[in-house]
Amino acid sequence: MAAELYVGIDVSKAELVVAMRPAGERMTLSNDRAGIKRLVGRLGELKPQLVVVEATGGLQRQVVAALWLAGIAVAAVNPSWVRNFAKGRGVMAKTDRKDAELLALFAERERPEARPPADAETQALQDLVMRREQLLEMQVAEKQRLARAAGTMRKELRHHLAYLEGRIKQIEEEIDKTVRRSEAWRRKREIVRSVPGFGRHFSAMVLAKVPELGTLNRKQIGALIGVAPMPDDSGSRHGRRIIAGGRFEVRNKLYMCAMVAAHHNPVLKQFYERLVARAKPKKLALAAVMRKLIVTLNAMLKTNSLWRPPCPDPSV
């Protein structure tokens, strides 16, 4: 019986560096249509169990799409997972070849789940949502500079801030138009925004960055976003739980939504206050609200149902 084959591909702007385990075969191909065609042809012959690439800046998109279209299982993984995997093995050296070998080893040992790539419409929405986030970061940085600036530099900063504000509004309009063009997205946005505390920016982030929402179970969605509690016991310290990993852009937005929900959503406010009353740290209680929010939203999308406020107690 032939050994299962695992492939790692280090993707750069110019090249695809490929390593295979346990065969030991290596290839370096151009990252263009001809190179990707050769890659798909070779892997189609070998029929690997799994191919792993890092999800870095969109450079992997064409490779992932071509492999998936050819029926080859491929996973685009968070680069931090691979870095932590390398640190755990004491691997500090970094070259394209070593990175490809590490990805092949990661594929063999960790077996990340292969997921289909986002379609063109979802990728376009992802690009718009992330561009808005980039512009917001620039806006914050310029506001901080304005607070310290003096003289003519203040005029320059105000001019740039006005430009950024205009561009952010234009991007938000493009996001809205993109969502409205899809009946499925319009319904999903309606469901997301029916939850008290979820605004239009969070709904756009969810549609773009979590297309799996509504198809997973509660444990899977918690782990995907990075809000599933994980043990952090050491020595005499026991019972501590942390949240980490996952899709940090969504988790950061979810944190802000949870803060609003913990004070203004009647159901979640009661849930939060009950945890605090049981002497749970406020950060832990807020993390629990985050998880409850995303798990509830996942169930709502799965059943295609809007948020339903609790029925008033007739005895009151």
C-alpha positions as CSV (number, residue, x, y, z in Angstrom):
1,M,0.0,0.0,0.0
2,A,1.5,3.4,-1.1
3,A,2.3,5.9,1.6
4,E,0.1,8.9,1.8
5,L,1.7,12.0,0.2
6,Y,1.6,15.4,1.8
7,V,2.7,18.6,0.0
8,G,3.7,22.0,1.3
9,I,3.9,25.0,-1.1
10,D,5.7,28.3,-0.2
11,V,4.0,30.9,-2.3
12,S,5.8,34.2,-3.2
13,K,5.0,36.8,-5.9
14,A,7.4,35.2,-8.4
15,E,7.7,31.5,-7.4
16,L,6.1,28.4,-6.0
17,V,8.5,26.3,-4.0
18,V,7.1,22.8,-3.5
19,A,8.1,20.1,-1.0
20,M,6.6,16.6,-0.6
21,R,6.6,14.1,2.3
22,P,7.6,11.4,2.6
23,A,8.7,11.2,-1.1
24,G,11.2,14.0,-0.7
25,E,10.5,15.5,-4.1
26,R,11.2,19.2,-4.6
27,M,10.1,21.6,-7.3
28,T,10.4,25.3,-8.0
29,L,7.9,26.8,-10.4
30,S,7.0,30.2,-11.6
31,N,3.9,31.7,-9.9
32,D,2.0,32.3,-13.2
33,R,-0.5,30.5,-15.3
34,A,2.1,28.2,-16.8
35,G,3.7,27.3,-13.5
36,I,0.4,26.7,-11.8
37,K,-0.7,24.4,-14.7
38,R,2.5,22.4,-14.3
39,L,1.9,22.1,-10.6
40,V,-1.7,20.9,-11.0
41,G,-0.6,18.4,-13.6
42,R,2.2,16.9,-11.4
43,L,0.0,16.8,-8.3
44,G,-2.8,15.3,-10.3
45,E,-0.5,12.4,-11.1
46,L,0.7,12.0,-7.5
47,K,-2.8,12.4,-5.9
48,P,-1.6,13.8,-2.5
49,Q,-3.6,13.3,0.6
50,L,-3.4,17.0,1.4
51,V,-1.7,20.2,0.2
52,V,-1.0,23.1,2.6
53,V,-0.2,26.7,1.8
54,E,-0.1,29.8,4.0
55,A,-2.9,32.4,3.6
56,T,-0.7,35.4,3.0
57,G,-2.0,38.5,1.4
58,G,-4.0,36.8,-1.4
59,L,-0.9,35.5,-3.3
60,Q,-2.2,31.9,-2.6
61,R,-5.6,32.4,-4.2
62,Q,-4.9,31.4,-7.8
63,V,-2.9,28.3,-6.6
64,V,-5.7,27.2,-4.1
65,A,-8.4,27.7,-6.7
66,A,-6.6,25.8,-9.4
67,L,-5.8,22.8,-7.1
68,W,-9.4,22.7,-5.7
69,L,-10.8,22.8,-9.2
70,A,-8.6,19.8,-10.1
71,G,-10.0,17.9,-7.2
72,I,-6.9,18.1,-5.0
73,A,-7.5,18.7,-1.3
74,V,-5.8,22.0,-0.2
75,A,-5.8,23.9,3.0
76,A,-4.8,27.6,3.2
77,V,-3.7,27.9,6.9
78,N,-3.1,30.8,9.2
79,P,0.7,31.6,9.1
80,S,0.8,31.9,12.9
81,W,-0.1,28.2,13.2
82,V,2.9,27.3,11.1
83,R,5.2,29.7,12.9
84,N,4.2,28.2,16.3
85,F,4.6,24.7,14.9
86,A,8.1,25.6,13.8
87,K,9.0,27.1,17.1
88,G,7.8,24.0,18.9
89,R,10.2,22.0,16.8
90,G,13.1,24.4,17.4
91,V,13.2,25.5,13.7
92,M,14.5,29.1,13.4
93,A,16.1,29.1,10.0
94,K,13.9,30.5,7.2
95,T,14.3,30.0,3.5
96,D,11.7,29.4,0.8
97,R,12.8,25.7,0.6
98,K,12.7,25.2,4.3
99,D,9.3,26.9,4.6
100,A,7.9,24.5,1.9
101,E,9.4,21.5,3.8
102,L,7.9,22.8,7.1
103,L,4.5,23.2,5.4
104,A,4.6,19.6,4.1
105,L,5.5,18.4,7.6
106,F,2.7,20.5,9.1
107,A,0.3,18.9,6.6
108,E,1.4,15.4,7.6
109,R,1.4,16.0,11.4
110,E,-1.5,18.4,11.9
111,R,-3.8,17.5,9.0
112,P,-5.7,20.8,8.8
113,E,-9.1,20.7,7.2
114,A,-9.3,21.3,3.5
115,R,-11.8,24.0,2.7
116,P,-13.0,25.2,-0.7
117,P,-11.7,28.7,-1.7
118,A,-14.0,31.7,-1.7
119,D,-15.8,32.4,-4.9
120,A,-15.0,35.6,-6.9
121,E,-17.8,37.6,-5.3
122,T,-16.8,36.7,-1.8
123,Q,-13.1,37.5,-2.6
124,A,-14.2,40.9,-3.9
125,L,-16.2,41.6,-0.7
126,Q,-13.2,40.5,1.4
127,D,-11.0,42.9,-0.4
128,L,-13.4,45.8,0.2
129,V,-13.9,45.0,3.8
130,M,-10.2,44.6,4.5
131,R,-9.4,47.8,2.6
132,R,-11.9,49.7,4.8
133,E,-10.0,48.3,7.9
134,Q,-6.7,49.5,6.4
135,L,-8.1,53.0,5.8
136,L,-9.4,53.1,9.4
137,E,-5.9,52.2,10.7
138,M,-4.5,55.0,8.6
139,Q,-7.1,57.4,10.0
140,V,-6.3,56.5,13.6
141,A,-2.6,57.0,13.0
142,E,-3.1,60.4,11.3
143,K,-5.4,61.5,14.2
144,Q,-2.7,60.6,16.6
145,R,-0.1,62.6,14.6
146,L,-2.5,65.6,14.4
147,A,-2.7,65.7,18.2
148,R,1.1,66.1,18.4
149,A,1.6,68.3,15.3
150,A,2.2,72.0,15.1
151,G,2.3,74.7,12.5
152,T,1.8,73.9,8.8
153,M,1.9,70.1,9.4
154,R,-1.6,70.4,11.0
155,K,-3.1,71.6,7.7
156,E,-1.5,68.7,5.8
157,L,-2.8,66.2,8.3
158,R,-6.3,67.7,8.3
159,H,-6.3,67.5,4.5
160,H,-5.3,63.9,4.5
161,L,-7.9,63.0,7.2
162,A,-10.6,64.6,5.0
163,Y,-9.4,62.5,2.1
164,L,-9.4,59.3,4.2
165,E,-12.9,60.0,5.5
166,G,-14.2,60.4,2.0
167,R,-12.5,57.2,0.8
168,I,-13.9,55.3,3.8
169,K,-17.4,56.4,2.9
170,Q,-16.9,55.4,-0.7
171,I,-15.7,51.9,0.3
172,E,-18.7,51.5,2.6
173,E,-21.0,52.4,-0.3
174,E,-19.2,49.8,-2.5
175,I,-19.6,47.2,0.3
176,D,-23.3,48.0,0.5
177,K,-23.8,47.7,-3.3
178,T,-21.9,44.4,-3.4
179,V,-24.1,42.9,-0.7
180,R,-27.3,44.2,-2.2
181,R,-26.4,42.5,-5.5
182,S,-26.8,39.0,-3.9
183,E,-30.1,37.9,-2.6
184,A,-28.4,35.4,-0.2
185,W,-26.2,38.0,1.2
186,R,-29.1,40.4,1.7
187,R,-30.9,37.8,3.7
188,K,-27.8,37.0,5.7
189,R,-27.2,40.6,6.5
190,E,-30.8,41.0,7.6
191,I,-30.3,38.1,10.0
192,V,-27.0,39.4,11.4
193,R,-28.3,42.9,11.9
194,S,-31.5,41.7,13.7
195,V,-29.2,40.9,16.7
196,P,-29.0,43.8,19.1
197,G,-25.4,45.1,19.0
198,F,-24.6,43.9,15.5
199,G,-24.2,46.9,13.1
200,R,-23.6,47.1,9.4
201,H,-19.8,47.0,9.7
202,F,-19.8,43.8,11.7
203,S,-22.3,42.2,9.3
204,A,-20.1,43.1,6.3
205,M,-17.1,41.5,8.2
206,V,-19.0,38.4,8.9
207,L,-20.2,38.0,5.3
208,A,-16.7,38.5,3.9
209,K,-14.5,36.7,6.4
210,V,-16.8,33.9,7.7
211,P,-18.6,32.4,4.7
212,E,-18.8,29.1,6.8
213,L,-21.1,30.7,9.3
214,G,-24.4,28.7,9.4
215,T,-22.8,25.5,8.2
216,L,-20.8,24.5,11.3
217,N,-21.6,23.2,14.8
218,R,-21.2,25.3,17.9
219,K,-17.7,23.9,18.7
220,Q,-16.4,24.4,15.2
221,I,-17.6,28.0,14.9
222,G,-16.2,28.9,18.3
223,A,-12.8,27.5,17.3
224,L,-12.9,29.1,13.8
225,I,-13.4,32.6,15.3
226,G,-11.0,31.9,18.2
227,V,-13.5,32.3,21.1
228,A,-13.6,28.7,22.2
229,P,-12.2,28.5,25.8
230,M,-8.9,26.6,26.1
231,P,-7.2,25.4,29.3
232,D,-4.2,27.4,30.5
233,D,-3.2,25.4,33.6
234,S,0.4,25.4,34.9
235,G,1.8,24.3,38.2
236,S,-0.5,25.3,41.0
237,R,-2.6,27.4,38.6
238,H,-5.8,25.5,37.6
239,G,-9.1,26.3,36.0
240,R,-7.9,29.3,34.0
241,R,-9.2,29.5,30.4
242,I,-8.1,31.7,27.5
243,I,-9.3,32.5,24.0
244,A,-6.8,32.9,21.1
245,G,-6.2,32.1,17.4
246,G,-8.9,32.0,14.8
247,R,-9.9,34.8,12.6
248,F,-8.7,37.8,14.6
249,E,-10.3,40.5,12.5
250,V,-13.7,39.0,13.2
251,R,-12.9,38.4,16.9
252,N,-11.8,42.0,17.3
253,K,-15.1,43.3,15.9
254,L,-17.0,40.7,17.9
255,Y,-15.3,42.0,21.1
256,M,-16.7,45.5,20.5
257,C,-20.2,44.0,19.7
258,A,-20.1,42.0,22.9
259,M,-19.3,45.1,25.0
260,V,-22.5,46.7,23.6
261,A,-24.6,43.6,24.0
262,A,-23.5,43.1,27.6
263,H,-25.1,46.4,28.4
264,H,-27.9,46.8,26.0
265,N,-29.1,43.4,24.8
266,P,-31.5,42.2,27.5
267,V,-30.7,38.5,27.2
268,L,-27.0,38.9,27.0
269,K,-26.9,41.6,29.7
270,Q,-28.6,39.2,32.1
271,F,-26.2,36.4,31.0
272,Y,-23.2,38.7,31.6
273,E,-24.4,40.0,35.0
274,R,-25.1,36.4,36.1
275,L,-21.5,35.4,35.4
276,V,-20.1,38.5,37.1
277,A,-22.3,37.8,40.1
278,R,-20.7,34.3,40.3
279,A,-17.3,36.0,40.8
280,K,-16.2,35.4,37.3
281,P,-13.7,38.0,36.0
282,K,-15.3,40.6,33.8
283,K,-13.0,39.7,30.9
284,L,-14.0,36.1,31.1
285,A,-17.7,37.0,31.3
286,L,-17.2,39.2,28.2
287,A,-15.5,36.3,26.4
288,A,-18.5,34.1,27.2
289,V,-20.8,36.8,25.7
290,M,-18.6,36.8,22.5
291,R,-18.9,33.0,22.2
292,K,-22.7,33.1,22.9
293,L,-23.1,35.8,20.3
294,I,-21.3,33.9,17.5
295,V,-22.9,30.5,18.4
296,T,-26.4,32.1,18.4
297,L,-25.7,33.8,15.1
298,N,-24.5,30.5,13.6
299,A,-27.7,28.8,14.7
300,M,-29.8,31.7,13.3
301,L,-28.2,31.5,9.9
302,K,-28.5,27.7,9.9
303,T,-32.2,27.9,10.5
304,N,-32.7,31.1,8.4
305,S,-34.4,32.9,11.4
306,L,-34.2,36.4,12.8
307,W,-33.4,37.3,16.3
308,R,-36.3,36.8,18.6
309,P,-36.4,38.8,21.9
310,P,-37.5,36.9,24.9
311,C,-41.2,36.8,25.7
312,P,-42.2,39.0,28.7
313,D,-43.0,37.2,31.9
314,P,-46.8,37.4,32.3
315,S,-46.4,37.2,36.1
316,V,-44.6,40.5,36.2
